[in-house]
């Protein structure tokens, strides 16, 4: 397992997304979301040192929930930042930078990581077939 700092991994992740064809606007907003993460944990924090209690702390922190001037961030903005952070952690695990996801159990995992598909198939779902 390669020891990466948060800053190194964030930079590499953004380059990966650029290579995946993400728009400049998406790259910009993701970089702003990940700047919040870096500001909370510190850019020199080793990825492998970020554990579930640390992530829980971030998810409850003013760094995530408040804007400058102590004004609350919108729920939509907070959820997007959490989604970007979660996606970054999943990517880091796929790269072998962390052994497991340091996400609290109540962290929403989003469509890409759910065990069951969003759209039910009437043949395999007796409730949907009855409708």
N, CA, C and O atoms as a MOPAC input file, in Angstrom:
PM7 MOZYME 1SCF
protein

 N      0.85400 1    -1.19100 1     0.00000 1
 C      0.00000 1     0.00000 1     0.00000 1
 C      0.89200 1     1.24500 1     0.00000 1
 O      1.75100 1     1.39900 1     0.86800 1
 N      0.68500 1     2.11200 1    -0.95900 1
 C      1.46300 1     3.33600 1    -1.08800 1
 C      0.94700 1     4.38300 1    -0.10100 1
 O     -0.25700 1     4.62400 1    -0.01600 1
 N      1.86700 1     5.00300 1     0.64300 1
 C      1.48000 1     6.06500 1     1.57400 1
 C      1.36500 1     7.38100 1     0.81800 1
 O      2.36400 1     7.92300 1     0.34500 1
 N      0.16800 1     7.88200 1     0.70900 1
 C     -0.08300 1     9.16000 1     0.04400 1
 C     -0.60300 1    10.14700 1     1.07100 1
 O     -1.31800 1     9.77800 1     2.00300 1
 N     -0.23200 1    11.41100 1     0.88900 1
 C     -0.85500 1    12.44500 1     1.70400 1
 C     -2.20200 1    12.78000 1     1.07900 1
 O     -2.45700 1    12.47600 1    -0.08600 1
 N     -3.04300 1    13.40100 1     1.86000 1
 C     -4.35700 1    13.81000 1     1.36100 1
 C     -4.19300 1    14.72300 1     0.15200 1
 O     -4.88700 1    14.55600 1    -0.85100 1
 N     -3.28900 1    15.67600 1     0.24000 1
 C     -3.08900 1    16.61900 1    -0.86000 1
 C     -2.63700 1    15.90900 1    -2.13400 1
 O     -3.14600 1    16.20400 1    -3.21600 1
 N     -1.68700 1    14.97500 1    -2.02200 1
 C     -1.20800 1    14.23600 1    -3.19200 1
 C     -2.34900 1    13.44300 1    -3.82900 1
 O     -2.51100 1    13.43200 1    -5.04900 1
 N     -3.13000 1    12.78400 1    -2.98200 1
 C     -4.21700 1    11.95300 1    -3.49500 1
 C     -5.32600 1    12.79800 1    -4.12600 1
 O     -5.89100 1    12.41500 1    -5.15100 1
 N     -5.63700 1    13.94200 1    -3.52100 1
 C     -6.65800 1    14.82700 1    -4.09200 1
 C     -6.21100 1    15.29000 1    -5.48000 1
 O     -6.99300 1    15.26400 1    -6.43100 1
 N     -4.95700 1    15.71000 1    -5.59000 1
 C     -4.44200 1    16.15800 1    -6.89400 1
 C     -4.52700 1    15.02300 1    -7.92200 1
 O     -4.95700 1    15.23600 1    -9.05500 1
 N     -4.11900 1    13.83100 1    -7.52100 1
 C     -4.15200 1    12.68000 1    -8.42900 1
 C     -5.59200 1    12.32700 1    -8.82200 1
 O     -5.86600 1    11.98200 1    -9.97200 1
 N     -6.49900 1    12.41900 1    -7.85500 1
 C     -7.91100 1    12.12200 1    -8.11600 1
 C     -8.49700 1    13.10900 1    -9.13100 1
 O     -9.22100 1    12.70900 1   -10.04200 1
 N     -8.18700 1    14.37400 1    -8.97400 1
 C     -8.69200 1    15.38100 1    -9.91700 1
 C     -8.11900 1    15.15000 1   -11.31700 1
 O     -8.81800 1    15.34600 1   -12.31200 1
 N     -6.85700 1    14.73600 1   -11.40000 1
 C     -6.25900 1    14.40700 1   -12.69700 1
 C     -6.95400 1    13.18700 1   -13.30900 1
 O     -7.19000 1    13.13800 1   -14.51700 1
 N     -7.27500 1    12.21700 1   -12.47300 1
 C     -8.00700 1    11.03100 1   -12.93500 1
 C     -9.36700 1    11.45200 1   -13.51400 1
 O     -9.75400 1    11.00200 1   -14.59200 1
 N    -10.08400 1    12.31500 1   -12.78700 1
 C    -11.40100 1    12.77000 1   -13.25300 1
 C    -11.28100 1    13.54200 1   -14.56600 1
 O    -12.12500 1    13.41600 1   -15.45300 1
 N    -10.22200 1    14.33900 1   -14.67700 1
 C     -9.97500 1    15.07600 1   -15.92700 1
 C     -9.78800 1    14.09100 1   -17.07800 1
 O    -10.31500 1    14.29200 1   -18.17200 1
 N     -9.03500 1    13.02900 1   -16.81800 1
 C     -8.81600 1    11.98900 1   -17.81900 1
 C    -10.09200 1    11.23300 1   -18.17300 1
 O    -10.19900 1    10.65500 1   -19.25500 1
 N    -11.06100 1    11.24000 1   -17.25400 1
 C    -12.35400 1    10.59700 1   -17.48900 1
 C    -13.30000 1    11.50100 1   -18.28500 1
 O    -14.42700 1    11.11400 1   -18.59600 1
 N    -12.82600 1    12.71200 1   -18.61100 1
 C    -13.62100 1    13.61500 1   -19.43400 1
 C    -14.57700 1    14.50800 1   -18.65800 1
 O    -15.51200 1    15.05600 1   -19.24100 1
 N    -14.36500 1    14.66700 1   -17.35900 1
 C    -15.22300 1    15.55700 1   -16.57500 1
 C    -15.02900 1    16.99300 1   -17.05200 1
 O    -13.93100 1    17.37600 1   -17.45700 1
 N    -16.09200 1    17.77900 1   -17.00100 1
 C    -16.02700 1    19.16600 1   -17.47300 1
 C    -15.18500 1    20.01800 1   -16.52500 1
 O    -14.95900 1    19.66900 1   -15.36600 1
 N    -14.73200 1    21.14700 1   -17.06400 1
 C    -13.94200 1    22.08300 1   -16.24100 1
 C    -14.74700 1    22.54400 1   -15.03300 1
 O    -14.19400 1    22.69600 1   -13.94300 1
 N    -16.04000 1    22.76600 1   -15.21100 1
 C    -16.90300 1    23.20900 1   -14.10900 1
 C    -16.97600 1    22.13900 1   -13.01900 1
 O    -16.87800 1    22.44800 1   -11.83100 1
 N    -17.14500 1    20.89000 1   -13.42600 1
 C    -17.18900 1    19.78900 1   -12.46400 1
 C    -15.86600 1    19.68800 1   -11.71500 1
 O    -15.84800 1    19.55400 1   -10.49100 1
 N    -14.76900 1    19.75300 1   -12.44700 1
 C    -13.44800 1    19.68000 1   -11.81100 1
 C    -13.26600 1    20.82500 1   -10.81600 1
 O    -12.70700 1    20.63100 1    -9.73700 1
 N    -13.73600 1    22.01200 1   -11.17900 1
 C    -13.62900 1    23.16800 1   -10.29100 1
 C    -14.44100 1    22.95100 1    -9.01100 1
 O    -13.93000 1    23.16100 1    -7.91100 1
 N    -15.70200 1    22.53200 1    -9.15000 1
 C    -16.54400 1    22.37000 1    -7.95600 1
 C    -16.03100 1    21.21900 1    -7.09200 1
 O    -16.05300 1    21.31400 1    -5.86400 1
 N    -15.57300 1    20.13900 1    -7.71300 1
 C    -15.01300 1    19.02600 1    -6.92600 1
 C    -13.75600 1    19.47700 1    -6.18700 1
 O    -13.53800 1    19.09400 1    -5.03700 1
 N    -12.93000 1    20.29000 1    -6.84700 1
 C    -11.71200 1    20.76100 1    -6.18300 1
 C    -12.06100 1    21.63500 1    -4.98400 1
 O    -11.37500 1    21.58700 1    -3.96300 1
 N    -13.12500 1    22.43600 1    -5.09900 1
 C    -13.56800 1    23.27000 1    -3.97100 1
 C    -14.08300 1    22.39000 1    -2.82500 1
 O    -13.79600 1    22.66200 1    -1.65900 1
 N    -14.83700 1    21.34200 1    -3.15100 1
 C    -15.31500 1    20.41700 1    -2.12100 1
 C    -14.13300 1    19.74500 1    -1.41800 1
 O    -14.10900 1    19.64300 1    -0.19100 1
 N    -13.16700 1    19.29500 1    -2.19300 1
 C    -12.02200 1    18.60000 1    -1.60400 1
 C    -11.09000 1    19.55500 1    -0.86500 1
 O    -10.34300 1    19.12700 1     0.01500 1
 N    -11.12400 1    20.84900 1    -1.21000 1
 C    -10.38500 1    21.84900 1    -0.42200 1
 C    -10.92800 1    21.90800 1     1.00900 1
 O    -10.16500 1    22.06900 1     1.96200 1
 N    -12.25200 1    21.77700 1     1.14900 1
 C    -12.84900 1    21.75200 1     2.49200 1
 C    -12.33100 1    20.55700 1     3.27700 1
 O    -12.02200 1    20.67100 1     4.46300 1
 N    -12.23800 1    19.42100 1     2.61800 1
 C    -11.73200 1    18.20600 1     3.25400 1
 C    -10.28200 1    18.42200 1     3.68700 1
 O     -9.90900 1    18.10400 1     4.81600 1
 N     -9.47200 1    18.96400 1     2.78100 1
 C     -8.06500 1    19.23000 1     3.09500 1
 C     -7.92300 1    20.23300 1     4.23400 1
 O     -7.05900 1    20.07700 1     5.09700 1
 N     -8.76100 1    21.25700 1     4.23800 1
 C     -8.69200 1    22.26800 1     5.30400 1
 C     -9.00600 1    21.63900 1     6.65900 1
 O     -8.41600 1    22.01900 1     7.67100 1
 N     -9.92400 1    20.68900 1     6.68400 1
 C    -10.29900 1    20.03700 1     7.94100 1
 C     -9.21100 1    19.07900 1     8.41500 1
 O     -8.80400 1    19.13500 1     9.57600 1
 N     -8.73900 1    18.20700 1     7.54000 1
 C     -7.78200 1    17.16500 1     7.93100 1
 C     -6.33000 1    17.63500 1     7.87900 1
 O     -5.47600 1    17.10700 1     8.59100 1
 N     -6.05600 1    18.62200 1     7.03900 1
 C     -4.68300 1    19.05500 1     6.80700 1
 C     -4.14100 1    18.35600 1     5.56700 1
 O     -4.30900 1    17.14600 1     5.42100 1
 N     -3.49700 1    19.09400 1     4.67400 1
 C     -3.04100 1    18.52200 1     3.40400 1
 C     -1.97000 1    17.43900 1     3.57900 1
 O     -1.82400 1    16.57800 1     2.71100 1
 N     -1.22200 1    17.46800 1     4.68100 1
 C     -0.15200 1    16.50200 1     4.89400 1
 C     -0.60400 1    15.24500 1     5.62600 1
 O      0.20300 1    14.35600 1     5.89600 1
 N     -1.89600 1    15.16900 1     5.94700 1
 C     -2.44300 1    13.98600 1     6.62100 1
 C     -2.30300 1    12.77800 1     5.69800 1
 O     -2.65900 1    12.84800 1     4.52200 1
 N     -1.79000 1    11.68200 1     6.22700 1
 C     -1.69300 1    10.45000 1     5.44400 1
 C     -3.08800 1     9.87600 1     5.26100 1
 O     -3.86400 1     9.81800 1     6.21400 1
 N     -3.41300 1     9.45500 1     4.05400 1
 C     -4.73400 1     8.88400 1     3.78200 1
 C     -5.03300 1     7.71500 1     4.71500 1
 O     -6.15300 1     7.58400 1     5.20800 1
 N     -4.04100 1     6.87100 1     4.95600 1
 C     -4.25000 1     5.68800 1     5.78500 1
 C     -4.52300 1     6.05200 1     7.24700 1
 O     -4.99100 1     5.21300 1     8.01800 1
 N     -4.23500 1     7.29500 1     7.62800 1
 C     -4.47400 1     7.74400 1     9.00400 1
 C     -5.87600 1     8.33100 1     9.19300 1
 O     -6.25600 1     8.67400 1    10.31300 1
 N     -6.64100 1     8.44800 1     8.11200 1
 C     -8.01100 1     8.95900 1     8.20900 1
 C     -8.92000 1     7.77900 1     8.52900 1
 O     -9.11100 1     6.88000 1     7.71000 1
 N     -9.47500 1     7.80200 1     9.73600 1
 C    -10.29100 1     6.70200 1    10.23900 1
 C    -11.74700 1     7.14100 1    10.39300 1
 O    -12.06300 1     8.32600 1    10.28200 1
 N    -12.62300 1     6.17900 1    10.64900 1
 C    -14.05700 1     6.46500 1    10.77300 1
 C    -14.34200 1     7.60800 1    11.75800 1
 O    -15.12600 1     8.49700 1    11.42600 1
 N    -13.73300 1     7.62000 1    12.96500 1
 C    -14.03200 1     8.73900 1    13.87800 1
 C    -13.64300 1    10.10600 1    13.30500 1
 O    -14.29600 1    11.11000 1    13.58800 1
 N    -12.57600 1    10.14000 1    12.49800 1
 C    -12.15600 1    11.40700 1    11.87600 1
 C    -13.18200 1    11.86100 1    10.84200 1
 O    -13.53900 1    13.03700 1    10.78000 1
 N    -13.64800 1    10.91800 1    10.03500 1
 C    -14.64500 1    11.24900 1     9.01000 1
 C    -15.94500 1    11.67900 1     9.68700 1
 O    -16.58900 1    12.63200 1     9.24700 1
 N    -16.33000 1    10.98300 1    10.75000 1
 C    -17.53000 1    11.37500 1    11.50700 1
 C    -17.39400 1    12.80800 1    12.00600 1
 O    -18.34300 1    13.58900 1    11.94100 1
 N    -16.21600 1    13.14400 1    12.50000 1
 C    -15.96500 1    14.50700 1    12.96700 1
 C    -16.12700 1    15.52600 1    11.85500 1
 O    -16.69900 1    16.59600 1    12.06600 1
 N    -15.62400 1    15.19800 1    10.66400 1
 C    -15.76700 1    16.10100 1     9.52200 1
 C    -17.23400 1    16.28300 1     9.15500 1
 O    -17.67500 1    17.39800 1     8.87800 1
 N    -17.98800 1    15.18500 1     9.15400 1
 C    -19.39000 1    15.24800 1     8.74400 1
 C    -20.24400 1    16.08100 1     9.70200 1
 O    -21.33900 1    16.51300 1     9.34200 1
 N    -19.74700 1    16.30700 1    10.91700 1
 C    -20.46900 1    17.11400 1    11.91100 1
 C    -19.82600 1    18.48600 1    12.11900 1
 O    -20.28900 1    19.27400 1    12.94400 1
 N    -18.76400 1    18.76800 1    11.37300 1
 C    -17.96200 1    19.96600 1    11.62100 1
 C    -18.51100 1    21.22000 1    10.95900 1
 O    -19.25000 1    21.16200 1     9.97700 1
 N    -18.12500 1    22.35600 1    11.52900 1
 C    -18.44300 1    23.64100 1    10.90700 1
 C    -17.74400 1    23.77900 1     9.55900 1
 O    -18.23200 1    24.49300 1     8.68300 1
 N    -16.60900 1    23.10600 1     9.38100 1
 C    -15.90000 1    23.15900 1     8.09500 1
 C    -16.80500 1    22.68200 1     6.96500 1
 O    -16.70500 1    23.17600 1     5.84100 1
 N    -17.68200 1    21.73200 1     7.25000 1
 C    -18.61600 1    21.22200 1     6.25600 1
 C    -19.94600 1    21.96800 1     6.29500 1
 O    -20.50200 1    22.30400 1     5.25000 1
 N    -20.45000 1    22.22400 1     7.48300 1
 C    -21.82900 1    22.70400 1     7.64100 1
 C    -22.00100 1    24.21800 1     7.60000 1
 O    -23.11500 1    24.70700 1     7.41500 1
 N    -20.90900 1    24.96700 1     7.77100 1
 C    -21.00100 1    26.44000 1     7.83000 1
 C    -20.17700 1    27.09400 1     6.73300 1
 O    -19.17300 1    26.55100 1     6.27100 1
 N    -20.63100 1    28.27900 1     6.32700 1
 C    -19.86600 1    29.10400 1     5.39600 1
 C    -19.12200 1    30.14600 1     6.21800 1
 O    -19.26400 1    30.21100 1     7.43900 1
 N    -18.33900 1    30.94700 1     5.54300 1
 C    -17.67700 1    32.06200 1     6.23200 1
 C    -18.75700 1    32.95500 1     6.82700 1
 O    -19.78900 1    33.18700 1     6.19600 1
 N    -18.53100 1    33.45000 1     8.02100 1
 C    -19.52400 1    34.29700 1     8.65800 1
 C    -20.55400 1    33.49400 1     9.43500 1
 O    -21.57800 1    34.03600 1     9.85000 1
 N    -20.29400 1    32.21900 1     9.63300 1
 C    -21.12800 1    31.34500 1    10.46700 1
 C    -22.52100 1    31.08700 1     9.89500 1
 O    -23.41400 1    30.65700 1    10.62400 1
 N    -22.71600 1    31.33900 1     8.61600 1
 C    -24.00100 1    31.06100 1     7.97400 1
 C    -24.02600 1    29.58400 1     7.56700 1
 O    -23.01700 1    29.04900 1     7.10600 1
 N    -25.17500 1    28.92900 1     7.73700 1
 C    -25.30400 1    27.51700 1     7.38200 1
 C    -25.20200 1    27.32600 1     5.87100 1
 O    -25.73200 1    28.12100 1     5.09500 1
 N    -24.51100 1    26.25900 1     5.46700 1
 C    -24.50400 1    25.86300 1     4.05700 1
 C    -25.83900 1    25.18700 1     3.75200 1
 O    -26.46900 1    24.62200 1     4.64600 1
 N    -26.26500 1    25.24100 1     2.50900 1
 C    -27.51500 1    24.58000 1     2.14000 1
 C    -27.33300 1    23.06500 1     2.23000 1
 O    -26.22700 1    22.54600 1     2.07800 1
 N    -28.43000 1    22.37900 1     2.47600 1
 C    -28.40000 1    20.91600 1     2.58000 1
 C    -27.90100 1    20.28800 1     1.27500 1
 O    -27.17600 1    19.29300 1     1.29600 1
 N    -28.29000 1    20.87200 1     0.14800 1
 C    -27.86400 1    20.36700 1    -1.16100 1
 C    -26.34000 1    20.45300 1    -1.29200 1
 O    -25.69900 1    19.51200 1    -1.76100 1
 N    -25.77100 1    21.57500 1    -0.87800 1
 C    -24.32300 1    21.76700 1    -0.95100 1
 C    -23.60100 1    20.78300 1    -0.04600 1
 O    -22.60400 1    20.18400 1    -0.44800 1
 N    -24.09900 1    20.61300 1     1.17200 1
 C    -23.48300 1    19.68300 1     2.12900 1
 C    -23.52200 1    18.26400 1     1.56800 1
 O    -22.52400 1    17.54500 1     1.62500 1
 N    -24.67300 1    17.85900 1     1.02800 1
 C    -24.79900 1    16.50300 1     0.47200 1
 C    -23.84400 1    16.30700 1    -0.70500 1
 O    -23.27000 1    15.23000 1    -0.86200 1
 N    -23.67000 1    17.33900 1    -1.53100 1
 C    -22.75400 1    17.21800 1    -2.67100 1
 C    -21.31900 1    17.06500 1    -2.18900 1
 O    -20.56700 1    16.24900 1    -2.72100 1
 N    -20.94000 1    17.83900 1    -1.19500 1
 C    -19.58100 1    17.73900 1    -0.65700 1
 C    -19.34400 1    16.35200 1    -0.07500 1
 O    -18.28000 1    15.76700 1    -0.27900 1
 N    -20.32300 1    15.82300 1     0.64500 1
 C    -20.20100 1    14.46800 1     1.20400 1
 C    -20.06300 1    13.45100 1     0.07200 1
 O    -19.25000 1    12.53100 1     0.15700 1
 N    -20.85400 1    13.61700 1    -0.98300 1
 C    -20.80100 1    12.69800 1    -2.12100 1
 C    -19.42700 1    12.74100 1    -2.79700 1
 O    -18.86800 1    11.69900 1    -3.14000 1
 N    -18.88600 1    13.94800 1    -2.98500 1
 C    -17.57300 1    14.09400 1    -3.61700 1
 C    -16.50100 1    13.45900 1    -2.73500 1
 O    -15.61000 1    12.77800 1    -3.24300 1
 N    -16.57600 1    13.67400 1    -1.42000 1
 C    -15.61500 1    13.09000 1    -0.48800 1
 C    -15.71200 1    11.56300 1    -0.50100 1
 O    -14.69600 1    10.86900 1    -0.54200 1
 N    -16.94000 1    11.05200 1    -0.46500 1
 C    -17.15400 1     9.60500 1    -0.49300 1
 C    -16.57900 1     9.00700 1    -1.77900 1
 O    -15.89900 1     7.98200 1    -1.73800 1
 N    -16.85100 1     9.64500 1    -2.91700 1
 C    -16.34500 1     9.16700 1    -4.19900 1
 C    -14.82100 1     9.17000 1    -4.20300 1
 O    -14.19800 1     8.24700 1    -4.72800 1
 N    -14.22800 1    10.19100 1    -3.62600 1
 C    -12.77300 1    10.27300 1    -3.50700 1
 C    -12.23500 1     9.10600 1    -2.67900 1
 O    -11.23900 1     8.48800 1    -3.05500 1
 N    -12.88700 1     8.80100 1    -1.55700 1
 C    -12.43000 1     7.70200 1    -0.69900 1
 C    -12.57000 1     6.34800 1    -1.40200 1
 O    -11.69900 1     5.48800 1    -1.27500 1
 N    -13.65500 1     6.16400 1    -2.13300 1
 C    -13.84300 1     4.92400 1    -2.89500 1
 C    -12.72700 1     4.79200 1    -3.92300 1
 O    -12.15400 1     3.71500 1    -4.08200 1
 N    -12.41900 1     5.87600 1    -4.61800 1
 C    -11.32400 1     5.87800 1    -5.59000 1
 C     -9.99800 1     5.53900 1    -4.90500 1
 O     -9.21900 1     4.73900 1    -5.42100 1
 N     -9.74500 1     6.14900 1    -3.74400 1
 C     -8.49200 1     5.89800 1    -3.01200 1
 C     -8.37100 1     4.42200 1    -2.62600 1
 O     -7.28200 1     3.84900 1    -2.67500 1
 N     -9.47700 1     3.82200 1    -2.25000 1
 C     -9.46900 1     2.39100 1    -1.91700 1
 C     -9.17000 1     1.56700 1    -3.16800 1
 O     -8.38400 1     0.62100 1    -3.11600 1
 N     -9.78900 1     1.92200 1    -4.27900 1
 C     -9.55000 1     1.21300 1    -5.54400 1
 C     -8.09200 1     1.31900 1    -5.98100 1
 O     -7.56700 1     0.40500 1    -6.61700 1
 N     -7.43400 1     2.43300 1    -5.64300 1
 C     -6.03100 1     2.63700 1    -5.99700 1
 C     -5.09000 1     1.90000 1    -5.04000 1
 O     -3.88600 1     1.81700 1    -5.28300 1
 N     -5.64700 1     1.36900 1    -3.95700 1
 C     -4.82400 1     0.68600 1    -2.96400 1
 C     -4.17800 1     1.63100 1    -1.95900 1
 O     -3.25000 1     1.24200 1    -1.25000 1
 N     -4.66100 1     2.86800 1    -1.89300 1
 C     -4.09000 1     3.85000 1    -0.97000 1
 C     -4.62400 1     3.68800 1     0.45300 1
 O     -3.96500 1     4.08100 1     1.41600 1
 N     -5.82200 1     3.10600 1     0.58300 1
 C     -6.40200 1     2.82200 1     1.89500 1
 C     -6.95500 1     1.39600 1     1.86500 1
 O     -7.46200 1     0.94600 1     0.83700 1
 N     -6.85600 1     0.68300 1     2.99800 1
 C     -7.30900 1    -0.71200 1     3.00200 1
 C     -8.82800 1    -0.86700 1     3.03500 1
 O     -9.36300 1    -1.82900 1     2.48400 1
 N     -9.52300 1     0.07100 1     3.67300 1
 C    -10.98600 1     0.00800 1     3.72500 1
 C    -11.53900 1     1.41900 1     3.81500 1
 O    -10.82800 1     2.35800 1     4.17300 1
 N    -12.82300 1     1.55700 1     3.48300 1
 C    -13.45200 1     2.87800 1     3.49700 1
 C    -13.67800 1     3.33500 1     4.94300 1
 O    -14.30400 1     2.62300 1     5.72800 1
 N    -13.17400 1     4.50700 1     5.29100 1
 C    -13.36400 1     5.01400 1     6.65800 1
 C    -14.67200 1     5.79000 1     6.80000 1
 O    -14.68300 1     6.92100 1     7.28600 1
 N    -15.77100 1     5.17200 1     6.37200 1
 C    -17.05800 1     5.85900 1     6.38800 1
 C    -17.94100 1     5.33000 1     7.51400 1
 O    -18.06000 1     4.11800 1     7.69200 1
 N    -18.55900 1     6.23300 1     8.27400 1
 C    -19.51800 1     5.79000 1     9.29700 1
 C    -20.66500 1     5.03400 1     8.63600 1
 O    -20.98000 1     5.25900 1     7.46800 1
 N    -21.28500 1     4.13600 1     9.39800 1
 C    -22.36300 1     3.29300 1     8.85600 1
 C    -23.52200 1     4.10200 1     8.28900 1
 O    -24.17900 1     3.65100 1     7.35100 1
 N    -23.78900 1     5.28000 1     8.83300 1
 C    -24.93500 1     6.06200 1     8.37400 1
 C    -24.61500 1     6.97000 1     7.18200 1
 O    -25.45200 1     7.78200 1     6.79000 1
 N    -23.42300 1     6.84600 1     6.60400 1
 C    -23.07300 1     7.64600 1     5.43400 1
 C    -23.82300 1     7.12900 1     4.21600 1
 O    -23.71800 1     5.94800 1     3.88400 1
 N    -24.58600 1     8.00200 1     3.53900 1
 C    -25.28300 1     7.54100 1     2.32900 1
 C    -24.25800 1     7.12300 1     1.28100 1
 O    -23.28700 1     7.83600 1     1.03000 1
 N    -24.48400 1     5.96400 1     0.67300 1
 C    -23.50000 1     5.42900 1    -0.26500 1
 C    -23.80000 1     5.76100 1    -1.71800 1
 O    -22.93900 1     5.56800 1    -2.57700 1
 N    -24.98300 1     6.25000 1    -2.01400 1
 C    -25.27600 1     6.65100 1    -3.38900 1
 C    -25.57000 1     5.46800 1    -4.28600 1
 O    -25.42200 1     4.31400 1    -3.88400 1
 N    -25.98300 1     5.76300 1    -5.49500 1
 C    -26.41500 1     4.72600 1    -6.43600 1
 C    -25.30500 1     3.75700 1    -6.80700 1
 O    -25.54800 1     2.55500 1    -6.91800 1
 N    -24.09500 1     4.25700 1    -6.99900 1
 C    -23.03700 1     3.40800 1    -7.54600 1
 C    -22.58900 1     2.31500 1    -6.59300 1
 O    -21.97000 1     1.34500 1    -7.03100 1
 N    -22.87800 1     2.43900 1    -5.31200 1
 C    -22.40400 1     1.45000 1    -4.36000 1
 C    -23.51300 1     0.63600 1    -3.71400 1
 O    -23.24400 1    -0.18000 1    -2.83200 1
 N    -24.73900 1     0.84000 1    -4.13100 1
 C    -25.84200 1     0.07100 1    -3.55600 1
 C    -25.78700 1    -1.36300 1    -4.06500 1
 O    -25.39300 1    -1.62100 1    -5.20300 1
 N    -26.18700 1    -2.28600 1    -3.20400 1
 C    -26.17200 1    -3.69700 1    -3.58500 1
 C    -27.30400 1    -4.01400 1    -4.55600 1
 O    -27.16400 1    -4.90400 1    -5.39600 1
 N    -28.42000 1    -3.29900 1    -4.45300 1
 C    -29.56200 1    -3.56400 1    -5.32600 1
 C    -29.75600 1    -2.38300 1    -6.26400 1
 O    -29.50300 1    -1.23900 1    -5.88800 1
 N    -30.20500 1    -2.65800 1    -7.48600 1
 C    -30.39300 1    -1.57300 1    -8.44700 1
 C    -31.56500 1    -0.67000 1    -8.06400 1
 O    -32.48500 1    -1.08500 1    -7.35800 1
 N    -31.51000 1     0.56500 1    -8.54300 1
 C    -32.56700 1     1.54100 1    -8.27900 1
 C    -33.88300 1     1.14000 1    -8.95300 1
 O    -34.95600 1     1.27900 1    -8.36500 1
 N    -33.79200 1     0.65000 1   -10.16700 1
 C    -34.98600 1     0.31000 1   -10.94100 1
 C    -35.27000 1    -1.17500 1   -10.75200 1
 O    -34.40800 1    -2.02100 1   -10.98900 1
 N    -36.48100 1    -1.47500 1   -10.32600 1
 C    -36.81300 1    -2.89200 1   -10.11400 1
 C    -37.25800 1    -3.51500 1   -11.43100 1
 O    -37.80200 1    -2.85200 1   -12.31400 1
 N    -37.01200 1    -4.77900 1   -11.52200 1
 C    -37.39700 1    -5.53900 1   -12.69600 1
 C    -38.69600 1    -6.28600 1   -12.33400 1
 O    -38.71700 1    -7.02400 1   -11.34900 1
 N    -39.75100 1    -6.11000 1   -13.09200 1
 C    -41.05700 1    -6.70900 1   -12.77500 1
 C    -40.96700 1    -8.23000 1   -12.69400 1
 O    -41.69600 1    -8.84000 1   -11.91200 1
 N    -40.09700 1    -8.85400 1   -13.47600 1
 C    -39.98800 1   -10.31200 1   -13.42900 1
 C    -39.41100 1   -10.80600 1   -12.11800 1
 O    -39.81900 1   -11.85800 1   -11.62500 1
 N    -38.47800 1   -10.07500 1   -11.54600 1
 C    -37.83800 1   -10.51600 1   -10.30800 1
 C    -38.46100 1    -9.88800 1    -9.07900 1
 O    -38.10800 1   -10.26300 1    -7.96100 1
 N    -39.37600 1    -8.94700 1    -9.24700 1
 C    -40.00200 1    -8.25800 1    -8.11800 1
 C    -41.50100 1    -8.54700 1    -8.12600 1
 O    -42.24000 1    -7.96100 1    -8.91800 1
 N    -41.95600 1    -9.44900 1    -7.24700 1
 C    -43.36500 1    -9.81400 1    -7.26100 1
 C    -44.30100 1    -8.64400 1    -6.94900 1
 O    -45.43400 1    -8.61800 1    -7.42900 1
 N    -43.84200 1    -7.68400 1    -6.15600 1
 C    -44.68700 1    -6.52800 1    -5.82800 1
 C    -44.89100 1    -5.67700 1    -7.07600 1
 O    -46.00600 1    -5.24000 1    -7.36100 1
 N    -43.80800 1    -5.44200 1    -7.82100 1
 C    -43.90800 1    -4.64100 1    -9.04700 1
 C    -44.74300 1    -5.37100 1   -10.08600 1
 O    -45.48200 1    -4.73800 1   -10.84000 1
 N    -44.63400 1    -6.70400 1   -10.13700 1
 C    -45.38900 1    -7.47800 1   -11.11000 1
 C    -46.88600 1    -7.43000 1   -10.82200 1
 O    -47.70200 1    -7.55400 1   -11.73500 1
 N    -47.24800 1    -7.25100 1    -9.54800 1
 C    -48.65500 1    -7.22500 1    -9.16300 1
 C    -49.32300 1    -5.90100 1    -9.50700 1
 O    -50.54900 1    -5.83000 1    -9.59700 1
 N    -48.52400 1    -4.84500 1    -9.70200 1
 C    -49.08000 1    -3.52100 1    -9.99800 1
 C    -49.64500 1    -3.42300 1   -11.37600 1
 O    -50.14700 1    -2.36800 1   -11.76400 1

